[in-house]
Amino acid sequence: MTDLLLAGVVSMVVSMVGTPLLINWFRARGIGQQIREDGPERHLTKAGTPIMGGLALIGSAVVGYLVSHVTATFTTRGIATILTVCAAAAIGLADDWIKVHRQRSLGLNKRAKAGAQLVVALAFSIVAATWLKVDTHLSFTRYSSFGIQLGKVGWVILAVIVIIGSSNAVNLTDGLDGLAAGSSTFAFAAFTVIGFYQFRHFDLYRNPAPLDEAAMAAAMIGGCAGFLWFNAAPARIFMGDTGSLGIGTAVATLALLENVDLLLPIIGGLFVLETVSVIMQVGSFRLFRRRVFRMAPIHHHFELMGWPETTVIIRFWILAGLFTAVALGAFYADFLNHGGRG
């Protein structure tokens, strides 16, 4: 338990100290966000706000995780997760830098970005299935939830889809001040609780490194919370793709390592909602030349309906919290059904 607290506290302190330093550094060099022209008009006032704040968020989480091991032992699973999250954040950093350098709202082209994400996802998935010995059953709350064996190849395919889908889902959610950082905090809280329960009940979950995974989740909570202090509306800095791709990848890898693959859509229910809204919008327009929403992702739809930005953000945070509560309720109910004791 000490290492979890240490990971969260250190990460949050580093994030709260490092983020304003990063803001001042970016402002001194004129590094700011380019706003998409087809977005809500009120967002035009945000042009020039420092971007790439994900450097502080992900960086502080890494520091918090590393410092927490003063009292704990590093595991190969934890190191693999850290490296994968940093690799995903590096893709986002390249995307953000191109936006700033070329002064446009688009960074890497779709093919380059998708290709880089595929390489990172595939590398982690292969390492997890072969070296980290992740159980390859299709899982909901435990490795043996359904007894459906995917095999290494099937699990790798599933893992790649989960990682790429999760990273892009968080990226789509990152469209309002503090929305992604705040809602991600709930998701990482769920993974912290799940990891700790798996540590306390190894015979039921058979996860070889649950406490280390929980420490990683706790470090991400601290990083998100500290960053949110400056990212809350009106934001003084944006996380950019550096933060959103890193966060989304962390969410996915933790779900895969903790064997809660199919619980992830509930834990990250808000991210799923945002992604589905984009799919519906694009599909409807291509097939029927009609839009389902005034603008997608769905948070922009409510903005154009007249909701203040802070109202949309807080209500979406509430949804994220409810999704997390439902997911933890399902996890705990399964725990009780299999003879577990709190």
Secondary structure as the mmCIF struct_conf table of DSSP 4:
data_model
#
loop_
_struct_conf.conf_type_id
_struct_conf.id
_struct_conf.beg_label_comp_id
_struct_conf.beg_label_asym_id
_struct_conf.beg_label_seq_id
_struct_conf.end_label_comp_id
_struct_conf.end_label_asym_id
_struct_conf.end_label_seq_id
HELX_RH_AL_P HELX_RH_AL_P1 THR A 2 ALA A 28
TURN_TY1_P TURN_TY1_P1 ARG A 29 GLY A 30
HELX_LH_PP_P HELX_LH_PP_P1 GLN A 33 ARG A 36
TURN_TY1_P TURN_TY1_P2 GLU A 37 ASP A 38
BEND BEND1 GLY A 39 GLY A 39
HELX_RH_3T_P HELX_RH_3T_P1 GLU A 41 LYS A 46
TURN_TY1_P TURN_TY1_P3 ALA A 47 GLY A 48
TURN_TY1_P TURN_TY1_P4 GLY A 53 GLY A 53
HELX_RH_AL_P HELX_RH_AL_P2 GLY A 54 SER A 68
TURN_TY1_P TURN_TY1_P5 HIS A 69 VAL A 70
BEND BEND2 THR A 71 ALA A 72
HELX_RH_AL_P HELX_RH_AL_P3 THR A 76 ARG A 102
TURN_TY1_P TURN_TY1_P6 GLN A 103 GLN A 103
BEND BEND3 ARG A 104 SER A 105
BEND BEND4 LEU A 108 LEU A 108
HELX_RH_AL_P HELX_RH_AL_P4 LYS A 110 THR A 130
TURN_TY1_P TURN_TY1_P7 TRP A 131 TRP A 131
BEND BEND5 LEU A 132 LEU A 132
STRN STRN1 HIS A 137 HIS A 137
BEND BEND6 PHE A 140 ARG A 142
TURN_TY1_P TURN_TY1_P8 TYR A 143 SER A 144
BEND BEND7 SER A 145 PHE A 146
STRN STRN2 GLN A 149 GLN A 149
HELX_RH_AL_P HELX_RH_AL_P5 GLY A 151 THR A 173
TURN_TY1_P TURN_TY1_P9 ASP A 174 GLY A 175
BEND BEND8 LEU A 176 LEU A 176
TURN_TY1_P TURN_TY1_P10 ASP A 177 GLY A 178
HELX_RH_AL_P HELX_RH_AL_P6 LEU A 179 ARG A 200
TURN_TY1_P TURN_TY1_P11 HIS A 201 HIS A 201
HELX_RH_AL_P HELX_RH_AL_P7 PHE A 202 TYR A 205
BEND BEND9 PRO A 208 ALA A 209
HELX_RH_AL_P HELX_RH_AL_P8 PRO A 210 ASN A 231
BEND BEND10 ALA A 232 PRO A 234
HELX_LH_PP_P HELX_LH_PP_P2 ALA A 235 ALA A 235
BEND BEND11 ARG A 236 ARG A 236
HELX_RH_AL_P HELX_RH_AL_P9 GLY A 240 LEU A 257
TURN_TY1_P TURN_TY1_P12 GLU A 258 ASN A 259
HELX_RH_3T_P HELX_RH_3T_P2 ASP A 261 LEU A 263
HELX_RH_AL_P HELX_RH_AL_P10 LEU A 264 ILE A 267
TURN_TY1_P TURN_TY1_P13 GLY A 268 GLY A 268
HELX_RH_AL_P HELX_RH_AL_P11 GLY A 269 PHE A 288
BEND BEND12 ARG A 289 ARG A 289
BEND BEND13 VAL A 292 PRO A 297
HELX_RH_AL_P HELX_RH_AL_P12 ILE A 298 LEU A 304
TURN_TY1_P TURN_TY1_P14 MET A 305 GLY A 306
HELX_RH_AL_P HELX_RH_AL_P13 GLU A 309 ASN A 337
TURN_TY1_P TURN_TY1_P15 HIS A 338 GLY A 339
#
